[in-house]
């Protein structure tokens, strides 16, 4: 009786209840794939790409130009704190290069005034013979005094004079090494790709070099010169002064892009150089943050006081990933921002056929998938790579024996792996596509929104909005010319470019001349993945709760195989996923039974990953992450925001209904 009543409720009353209680109050559709200043979400390594390509991309282009951003981060790629660390590293590198250039110029000027001392001793006449000698170390006879012809210092033995000359030869040698160093092209001496201490002290490379140089001189000789000559102490003192006064006033730096990388680069330069620099950030949008963008979904139509409280939702980057080691966490705490945990490893999963699987099952299968990728990658010699699709295709169909295993593997690949990458599996690196760090069980999001953090960090910085840069001309070794959208040209001594790699690859931002070959090679191995968002706000929470806040919906019936005409499909038809009989289900679809066909691997799924933000934001809100180019083409491209939002709503309603049915024991388990 109970089962009959529940069945009657779900088939007769559920649709009416859904129409009344599932009403959307507000929604937002964020199309990062179409946004002209991003053209995607985060970067991924393509087949043949390695973390070294990321490091190369962030290396100095010349003495005045460098790239930065999450794509340049080796330790934290595709994350906000990776972009921040890359910006700081770029600032330190360009500061070091500028410092060395200034030191070289100052040293050259001072050295031209001092000349290179060439201390020699004059010949003397031995008292025991009439022969001229240039060395009397073995002579016990009485000799003339040994005198330096340059500084007029007088010594009583050849040994003393040799020590005097050795000192100056050491000085000359150290200066020669210093010149060779500063005239070289390698300014990437800082091998620490991602310095996570965002409040660390400034770079001490200049002072350490001065100390090394002083050690090579053998210390300061305080003896004054005679007859107007130049003493060792005076030369050392002058060199020390050169080290202190190496920065020139008015040194202008332009940073292209006001996302996390640009903001942290500017902050780091101010920390290193204080007021002795001129820094301006050029931002193409009318806001800061880049791919960090928080909106307010508070409903203006409500009359209550609660509706006036901002409901901040991140339409772009959302999580403080790697929470326990993320340095942005301390900054959030210092600003008293609220951080809400989510757990991607404790998702509530449901498939369209009414069958769910546990997170332990998913974790075990994902471990097997990663192990297969590692085995497949190890079959290639050093320097070679494959893609995820090739590595998994045969393995799924030959190594996995049961249909349930094949189904689980296919769903995880098409859902979880694609959601993390946003890049077609046929392009994603087999070696490194899944080995780079990503989401984890301790990720948090900021209740006030990610933008609230960046706005606080950008306080005091000079930012010019609505100023897109179209070209960066670095052909002149002494300056950088930047052409902005209105055709005007800005001149800078230094430039840090922090735009997404997709902007450079599409040539929306041009470099004159083109980037060095090593940077172009690195760009060819990195791609901006697709991840768009649909955010739905409701009057009340009507869907099942999940402790970790992550909901996953696996619906393969819309886009895999030919499901346009299944009326005559039979159980022996291997090309179909859906079998139809003349009986309505609770969604009024004439499809009684849904089957899975592993031959369609890789599958295209329908609205897979959802985040329940109700508890954290204090308002019933669901966020869907739509990853991958195929999903975007089928679900978003050419459709209005309203159509996209309603389609997403229908998908989560299916997930919720099947979850409820399973909870009361009506569905398969």
C-alpha positions in Angstrom: 0.0 0.0 0.0 2.8 2.4 0.9 4.6 1.8 -2.3 1.4 2.2 -4.3 0.7 5.5 -2.6 4.2 6.8 -3.2 4.1 5.7 -6.8 0.8 7.5 -7.2 2.2 10.6 -5.6 5.3 10.8 -7.8 3.3 10.2 -11.0 0.2 12.4 -10.2 1.0 15.1 -7.7 4.8 15.6 -8.2 4.6 17.5 -11.5 2.1 20.0 -10.0 4.2 20.4 -6.9 7.3 20.9 -9.0 5.7 23.7 -11.0 4.7 25.5 -7.9 7.8 25.2 -5.8 10.5 25.0 -8.4 9.9 28.5 -9.6 13.0 30.4 -10.5 13.4 33.8 -8.7 16.5 34.7 -10.6 19.3 33.2 -12.7 22.6 34.1 -14.3 24.3 32.5 -17.3 28.1 33.1 -17.6 29.6 32.4 -21.0 33.3 32.5 -20.4 33.9 30.8 -23.8 32.3 33.7 -25.5 33.8 36.5 -23.3 36.4 38.2 -25.6 38.8 39.1 -22.8 39.0 35.5 -21.5 38.0 33.0 -24.3 37.8 30.2 -21.8 38.3 29.3 -18.2 41.6 27.8 -17.1 44.7 26.4 -18.8 45.5 22.7 -19.4 48.5 20.9 -20.9 47.9 19.4 -24.3 49.5 16.3 -25.7 53.3 16.7 -25.6 53.0 19.5 -23.0 54.9 19.4 -19.7 55.2 21.6 -16.6 58.4 22.9 -18.1 56.4 24.6 -20.8 54.6 26.5 -18.1 57.9 27.5 -16.6 59.3 28.6 -20.0 56.2 30.7 -20.7 56.8 32.7 -17.5 60.5 33.2 -18.2 61.9 36.7 -19.1 61.3 37.6 -22.8 63.9 40.2 -22.6 65.3 42.5 -19.9 62.0 44.5 -19.8 59.2 42.1 -20.6 57.7 39.0 -19.0 54.4 37.0 -19.0 52.5 36.0 -15.9 49.3 34.2 -14.9 48.0 30.8 -13.9 49.2 29.3 -17.1 52.8 30.1 -16.1 52.5 28.5 -12.7 54.1 25.1 -12.3 53.0 24.3 -8.7 49.4 25.7 -8.8 48.2 25.9 -12.5 44.6 26.8 -13.3 44.1 28.3 -9.8 43.8 31.8 -8.5 46.7 31.5 -6.0 48.8 30.1 -8.8 48.1 33.3 -10.8 48.9 35.4 -7.8 52.2 33.5 -7.2 53.1 33.9 -10.9 52.5 37.6 -10.7 54.8 38.0 -7.7 57.5 35.9 -9.4 57.3 38.0 -12.6 57.6 41.2 -10.5 60.7 39.8 -8.7 62.3 38.8 -12.0 61.7 42.1 -13.7 62.9 44.0 -10.6 66.1 41.9 -10.6 66.6 42.5 -14.3 66.1 46.3 -13.9 68.4 46.3 -10.9 71.2 44.6 -12.8 70.8 46.9 -15.7 71.0 50.0 -13.5 74.0 48.6 -11.6 75.7 47.9 -14.9 75.1 51.4 -16.2 76.2 53.0 -12.9 79.3 50.8 -12.7 80.2 51.5 -16.3 80.1 55.3 -15.6 82.0 55.1 -12.4 84.6 52.7 -13.8 85.2 55.0 -16.8 86.0 57.7 -14.2 88.3 55.5 -12.2 89.8 53.6 -15.1 91.2 50.1 -14.5 94.2 50.4 -12.1 97.3 48.8 -13.6 99.7 48.8 -10.7 103.3 47.9 -11.6 106.6 48.3 -9.8 109.5 50.0 -11.3 112.8 48.4 -11.8 115.3 48.9 -9.1 119.1 48.8 -8.9 120.7 46.0 -6.8 123.5 47.3 -4.5 125.6 44.2 -5.3 125.6 44.6 -9.1 125.0 46.9 -11.9 122.3 44.8 -13.6 118.7 45.9 -13.8 116.4 43.4 -12.2 112.6 43.1 -12.1 112.6 40.7 -9.2 114.8 40.5 -6.1 113.0 38.0 -4.0 116.2 35.9 -3.7 118.6 38.8 -3.2 119.8 39.5 0.3 121.4 42.7 -0.8 120.3 46.1 -0.1 117.8 47.4 -2.8 115.8 50.5 -3.6 112.2 50.8 -2.3 109.5 49.2 -4.3 107.0 51.9 -5.4 103.6 51.6 -7.2 103.7 54.0 -10.1 99.9 54.5 -10.1 99.1 55.3 -6.5 102.6 56.1 -5.3 102.5 53.6 -2.4 105.9 52.5 -1.3 106.8 49.0 -0.2 110.0 47.5 1.3 109.8 44.2 -0.5 108.6 42.8 -3.8 106.3 40.5 -1.8 104.4 43.5 -0.3 104.0 45.1 -3.7 102.8 41.8 -5.2 100.1 41.7 -2.5 99.1 45.2 -3.4 98.8 44.3 -7.0 96.9 41.1 -6.3 94.3 43.2 -4.5 93.8 45.3 -7.6 93.9 42.4 -9.9 91.1 40.8 -7.9 89.2 44.1 -8.1 89.5 44.2 -11.9 88.6 40.5 -12.2 85.5 40.8 -10.1 84.4 43.9 -12.1 84.9 41.9 -15.4 82.8 39.0 -14.1 80.1 41.5 -13.0 80.0 43.1 -16.4 79.7 39.7 -18.1 76.9 38.8 -15.8 74.8 41.9 -16.2 75.3 41.9 -20.0 73.9 38.3 -20.3 70.4 37.4 -21.2 69.6 35.1 -18.3 67.6 36.9 -15.7 65.7 33.9 -14.4 67.9 33.1 -11.4 64.9 32.7 -9.2 64.1 29.0 -9.6 61.3 29.1 -7.0 58.3 29.1 -9.4 55.7 29.8 -6.8 56.7 31.6 -3.7 53.7 31.1 -1.4 54.8 33.5 1.2 52.8 36.5 0.0 54.2 38.7 2.7 57.8 37.8 2.4 60.7 40.3 2.4 61.9 41.8 -0.9 64.6 40.3 -3.1 68.1 40.6 -1.6 69.9 39.6 -4.7 71.6 43.1 -5.1 73.0 43.2 -1.5 74.1 39.6 -1.7 76.0 40.3 -4.9 77.7 43.3 -3.3 78.8 41.2 -0.4 80.2 38.5 -2.7 82.1 41.2 -4.6 83.5 42.7 -1.4 84.7 39.2 -0.4 86.5 38.9 -3.7 88.3 42.1 -3.0 89.6 40.7 0.3 88.0 43.3 2.5 88.3 47.1 2.8 91.8 48.5 3.1 91.5 51.7 5.2 95.0 52.9 4.3 94.8 56.3 2.6 96.7 57.0 -0.6 99.8 59.2 -0.7 100.4 62.1 -3.0 96.9 62.3 -4.3 96.6 58.6 -5.3 93.5 56.4 -5.0 93.3 54.0 -2.1 91.7 50.6 -2.0 89.3 51.8 0.6 88.1 54.7 -1.5 87.5 52.5 -4.5 85.6 50.0 -2.4 83.6 52.8 -0.8 82.6 54.2 -4.2 81.5 50.8 -5.4 79.4 50.4 -2.3 77.7 53.7 -3.0 77.0 52.5 -6.6 75.2 49.5 -5.1 73.0 51.6 -3.0 71.9 54.2 -5.6 71.1 51.8 -8.5 67.4 52.8 -9.0 66.5 55.8 -11.1 63.4 57.9 -10.3 60.4 57.7 -12.7 60.9 54.1 -13.6 57.6 53.2 -15.2 56.0 49.8 -15.3 52.8 48.9 -17.2 51.0 45.8 -16.2 48.5 44.4 -18.7 45.5 42.8 -17.0 44.0 43.5 -13.6 43.3 39.9 -12.5 45.0 38.2 -9.6 48.4 38.0 -11.4 48.3 41.7 -12.3 47.3 42.8 -8.8 49.9 40.7 -7.0 52.6 41.8 -9.5 51.9 45.5 -8.7 51.8 44.8 -5.0 55.2 43.0 -5.1 56.9 45.8 -7.2 55.6 48.4 -4.7 57.1 46.2 -1.9 60.4 45.9 -3.6 60.8 49.4 -4.8 58.6 51.5 -2.6 57.8 55.0 -4.0 60.8 54.9 -6.4 58.7 53.5 -9.2 55.6 54.3 -11.3 53.2 51.4 -11.8 49.9 51.5 -13.7 47.6 48.5 -14.5 45.7 48.6 -17.8 42.4 46.6 -17.7 40.3 45.9 -20.8 37.0 45.5 -18.8 35.1 48.0 -16.7 36.0 46.0 -13.6 39.0 44.4 -12.0 39.4 40.7 -11.3 39.7 39.1 -14.8 38.2 35.6 -14.6 37.3 36.4 -11.0 33.8 38.0 -11.1 31.3 38.2 -8.3 27.7 39.2 -9.0 24.8 40.1 -6.6 21.7 37.8 -7.0 19.6 39.6 -4.4 16.0 39.8 -5.8 14.8 43.4 -6.2 11.2 42.3 -6.5 11.0 41.1 -2.9 9.7 43.6 -0.3 11.3 42.0 2.8 14.4 43.4 4.5 16.3 40.1 3.8 16.0 40.8 0.0 18.2 43.9 0.5 21.1 41.8 1.8 23.6 41.1 -1.0 23.7 37.6 -2.3 27.2 37.3 -3.7 27.9 34.5 -6.2 31.1 33.9 -8.1 30.5 33.4 -11.8 34.1 32.7 -12.5 36.8 31.3 -10.2 35.1 30.2 -7.0 37.3 28.1 -4.7 40.2 28.6 -2.5 41.8 25.3 -3.7 44.4 23.4 -1.8 43.0 25.2 1.3 45.5 24.0 3.9 48.5 25.4 1.9 46.8 28.2 0.0 48.3 31.6 1.1 45.2 33.5 0.1 43.5 31.9 3.1 45.5 34.0 5.5 44.6 37.1 3.5 40.9 36.2 3.7 41.2 35.8 7.5 43.0 39.1 7.8 40.0 40.7 6.0 37.5 38.8 8.1 36.0 37.1 5.1 33.8 34.0 5.6 35.0 30.8 3.9 32.6 27.9 3.3 33.9 24.3 2.8 32.9 22.1 -0.1 33.9 18.5 -0.7 34.2 17.3 -4.2 35.1 13.8 -3.0 31.7 13.5 -1.2 29.3 14.1 -4.1 25.8 12.8 -4.3 25.7 11.0 -7.7 22.7 9.9 -9.7 22.4 8.5 -13.2 19.4 8.9 -15.6 18.6 5.2 -15.3 18.0 5.6 -11.6 21.2 3.9 -10.5 23.6 5.7 -8.2 27.1 4.8 -7.1 29.0 5.6 -4.0 32.0 7.9 -3.7 34.2 5.0 -2.7 33.3 3.2 -5.9 34.1 6.4 -7.9 37.4 6.9 -6.1 38.5 3.3 -6.7 37.6 3.6 -10.4 39.3 7.0 -10.7 42.5 5.4 -9.1 42.3 2.7 -11.7 41.9 5.2 -14.5 44.9 7.3 -13.3 47.0 4.1 -13.0 46.1 3.2 -16.6 47.2 6.6 -17.8 50.5 6.2 -16.0 51.1 2.8 -17.5 50.2 4.0 -20.9 52.5 7.1 -20.6 55.4 4.9 -19.4 55.3 3.0 -22.7 56.6 6.1 -24.5 60.2 7.1 -24.6 61.3 10.4 -23.0 59.8 13.4 -24.7 56.9 11.5 -26.2 53.3 11.7 -25.1 49.8 10.6 -26.0 46.3 11.8 -25.1 43.7 10.7 -22.5 41.3 9.3 -25.1 43.8 7.0 -26.8 45.1 5.8 -23.4 41.6 4.8 -22.1 39.6 3.7 -25.1 41.0 0.2 -25.5 41.4 -0.2 -21.8 37.8 0.4 -21.1 36.6 -2.1 -23.7 39.1 -4.9 -23.1 40.4 -4.7 -19.5 37.1 -3.9 -17.8 35.0 -7.0 -17.9 31.6 -6.2 -16.5 29.2 -3.7 -18.0 28.8 -2.0 -14.7 32.6 -1.3 -14.6 32.6 0.0 -18.1 29.6 2.2 -17.4 31.2 3.7 -14.2 34.5 4.3 -16.0 32.8 6.0 -19.0 30.7 8.2 -16.8 33.6 9.3 -14.6 35.7 10.1 -17.7 33.0 12.0 -19.4 31.8 13.7 -16.2 34.5 14.1 -13.6 37.6 14.2 -15.7 36.2 16.5 -18.4 34.7 18.8 -15.6 38.2 19.2 -14.2 39.9 19.8 -17.6 37.4 21.5 -19.9 39.6 20.3 -22.8 38.7 17.5 -25.3 40.1 14.2 -24.1 41.6 13.7 -27.6 43.9 16.7 -26.9 44.6 16.4 -23.1 48.1 15.2 -22.2 48.2 11.6 -21.1 51.3 12.2 -18.9 50.3 15.5 -17.2 46.7 16.2 -18.0 45.5 14.6 -14.8 48.6 14.7 -12.7 48.6 18.5 -12.2 46.9 19.6 -8.9 43.2 20.4 -9.0 40.1 20.3 -6.8 40.2 18.4 -3.5 38.2 17.5 -0.4 39.2 20.7 1.5 38.2 23.4 -1.1 36.4 26.5 0.3 34.6 29.3 -1.4 34.2 32.9 0.0 30.7 33.9 1.1 31.3 37.5 0.2 32.7 36.5 -3.2 36.2 36.2 -4.6 36.0 39.8 -5.9 35.8 41.1 -2.4 39.2 39.8 -1.7 40.8 41.2 -4.9 39.1 44.6 -4.4 40.7 44.8 -1.0 44.1 43.8 -2.3 43.9 46.3 -5.1 43.4 49.3 -2.8 45.9 52.0 -3.6 46.9 50.7 -7.0 46.6 52.8 -10.2 44.2 51.0 -12.5 42.9 52.2 -15.9 39.7 50.5 -16.8 38.3 50.1 -20.3 41.8 50.2 -21.7 42.4 47.1 -23.8 46.0 46.7 -25.1 46.2 45.6 -28.7 50.0 45.4 -29.3 53.2 45.2 -27.2 56.2 46.5 -29.1 59.4 45.3 -27.5 61.7 45.9 -30.5 63.5 48.7 -28.7 65.9 47.4 -26.0 65.5 50.5 -23.9 61.7 50.7 -23.7 58.3 49.1 -24.3 55.6 50.6 -26.5 52.0 49.5 -25.9 49.2 50.3 -28.4 45.8 50.6 -26.7 42.3 50.2 -28.3 41.9 53.9 -29.3 45.2 53.9 -31.2 47.2 55.8 -28.6 50.7 54.6 -27.7 52.0 54.3 -24.1 55.7 54.1 -23.2 57.0 52.0 -20.4 60.4 51.0 -19.1 59.1 47.6 -18.1 56.0 45.5 -18.9 54.3 42.5 -17.3 51.6 40.9 -19.4 49.0 38.8 -17.4 46.3 38.2 -20.0 45.0 34.6 -20.5 47.0 32.5 -23.0 43.9 32.3 -25.3 44.2 36.1 -25.9 47.8 35.7 -27.0 47.1 32.6 -29.1 44.2 34.3 -30.9 46.4 37.4 -31.6 43.9 39.6 -29.9 47.0 40.9 -28.3 50.0 41.1 -30.6 53.7 41.2 -29.8 56.1 43.1 -32.1 58.4 41.3 -32.9 56.8 37.9 -32.2 57.6 36.1 -29.0 60.8 34.1 -28.9 60.6 30.6 -30.3 60.7 28.9 -26.8 57.7 31.0 -25.7 55.7 30.1 -28.9 56.5 26.5 -28.4 55.2 26.7 -24.8 52.0 28.4 -26.0 51.4 25.6 -28.5 51.3 23.0 -25.7 48.8 24.9 -23.5 45.1 25.4 -24.1 42.3 27.4 -22.4 39.6 24.9 -21.3 35.9 25.6 -21.5 33.9 26.0 -18.3 30.7 28.0 -18.3 28.3 28.5 -15.4 24.5 28.6 -14.9 23.4 29.9 -11.5 19.8 29.4 -10.4 18.1 31.0 -7.4 14.9 29.6 -5.9 12.4 30.6 -3.2 13.1 27.5 -1.2 15.3 24.4 -1.3 13.4 21.6 -2.8 16.2 19.2 -3.7 17.9 16.6 -1.5 20.7 17.8 0.7 24.3 16.7 0.3 26.8 17.0 3.1 29.7 18.0 0.7 27.5 20.3 -1.3 28.4 18.6 -4.7 25.7 17.0 -6.8 26.4 15.0 -10.0 23.9 14.1 -12.7 24.8 11.6 -15.4 22.4 11.8 -18.3 23.8 10.3 -21.5 20.5 9.9 -23.4 20.4 13.2 -25.3 23.6 13.3 -27.2 24.9 9.7 -27.6 23.8 7.6 -30.4 20.6 8.1 -32.5 17.8 8.6 -30.0 15.5 10.4 -32.5 13.5 7.3 -33.3 13.5 4.6 -30.7 9.9 3.5 -31.1 10.9 0.3 -32.8 14.1 -0.2 -30.9 14.7 -3.7 -29.5 16.9 -5.1 -26.8 19.3 -6.5 -29.4 20.0 -3.1 -31.0 23.6 -2.4 -29.9 23.5 1.2 -31.2 20.9 2.5 -28.9 21.0 3.7 -25.3 17.2 4.2 -24.8 14.5 1.6 -25.2 10.9 2.7 -25.5 7.6 1.0 -24.7 4.1 2.4 -24.6 4.2 3.4 -20.9 4.7 6.9 -19.5 7.2 7.4 -16.7 6.9 10.1 -14.0 8.4 12.7 -16.4 5.7 11.9 -19.0 8.3 10.5 -21.4 7.4 7.3 -23.2 10.7 5.7 -22.2 10.3 2.9 -19.7 13.9 1.7 -19.6 17.2 3.4 -20.1 20.3 1.4 -21.1 23.9 2.4 -21.3 26.1 1.7 -24.3 29.8 1.8 -23.7 30.5 1.8 -27.4 29.6 5.5 -27.4 32.7 6.4 -25.4 33.6 9.2 -24.9 30.1 10.2 -23.9 28.6 13.7 -23.9 26.7 14.2 -20.7 23.9 16.6 -19.8 24.5 19.2 -17.0 26.9 17.0 -14.9 28.3 19.0 -12.0 26.2 21.1 -9.6 27.1 22.9 -6.4 24.5 23.5 -3.7 25.4 26.9 -2.1 22.3 27.2 0.0 23.9 26.7 3.4 26.9 28.9 2.7 25.0 31.8 1.1 21.9 31.6 3.2 19.7 31.4 0.1 18.5 28.5 -2.1 21.0 28.6 -4.9 22.3 26.0 -7.3 25.4 26.5 -9.5 26.1 24.3 -12.5 29.5 24.0 -14.0 29.3 23.2 -17.7 32.7 22.0 -18.9 34.0 21.1 -22.3 33.6 22.3 -25.9 31.0 19.7 -26.9 28.7 20.5 -23.9 28.9 24.2 -24.7 28.1 23.6 -28.4 25.1 21.5 -27.6 23.7 23.2 -24.5 24.6 26.9 -24.7 25.7 28.0 -28.2 23.1 29.9 -30.1 20.6 29.7 -27.2 19.3 32.5 -25.0 20.1 32.8 -21.4 16.5 31.9 -20.5 16.5 28.8 -22.6 19.8 27.7 -21.1 18.5 28.3 -17.5 15.3 26.4 -18.1 17.1 23.5 -19.7 19.4 23.3 -16.7 16.4 23.5 -14.4 14.8 20.5 -16.1 18.0 18.5 -15.7 18.3 19.2 -11.9 14.6 18.3 -11.5 15.3 14.9 -13.0 18.2 14.4 -10.7 16.2 15.4 -7.6 13.2 13.2 -8.6 15.3 10.1 -9.1 17.2 10.8 -5.9 13.9 11.0 -4.0 12.6 7.8 -5.6 15.8 6.0 -4.6 15.6 7.3 -1.1 12.1 5.8 -0.6 13.1 2.5 -2.3 11.2 2.8 -5.6 14.3 3.0 -7.8 17.0 0.5 -8.7 20.1 0.5 -6.4 
